[in-house]
Amino acid sequence: MDKAVLDSSILLKAIFKPLRSLTTDIYEREMETHRKCRKIVDLIDEKEIEASIPRCCIVEMAAVSRRLSDRATARKISTRLQESYEIAEEALLFDMALIIATDTGCSGFDSYFIALAKVKKAKLLTDDNGMQHHGKEAGVDAVIVRGTSNEEIERLFLHSF
């Protein structure tokens, strides 16, 4: 498999370090997740893996980036996403997302990422337990980054893509 769908949780955690105000154990866990997400983004570039996101991901990334930084950074991130990843239009995903949402009860937002992975026959990379659960329920190969070791991530990119 040489295709991946990236959840906004992966992209956000790759870009932004966790807040220092977190408790020490949560901060350390989130820093490790940040490093894994950066590694995933780097490996996708290095291995030239076809990575896709639904168009709604750009809006979500802009909103969260603006809350975590400033307007200029949010705009830069939005532009960069559109240059770096294949953007799937809603028209391609709507029918499948609707089926997934009604079958699994997942959020409408999550259903678009899961639908994209299903349509593309791609691996779904996320750090959202609910998205992973619903993705698997919908028959998608969904990987939760937080629960995946660095070695498993390396193997994933060596053998799965």
Secondary structure, 3 states (H helix, E strand, C coil): CCEEEECHHHHHHHHCCCCCCCCHHHHHHHHHHHHHHHHHHHHHHHCCCEEEEEHHHHHHHHHHHHHHCCHHHHHHHHHHHHHHCEEECHHHHHHHHHHHHHHHCCCHHHHHHHHHHHHHCCEEEECCHHHHHHHHHCCCCEEECCCCCHHHHHHHHHHHC
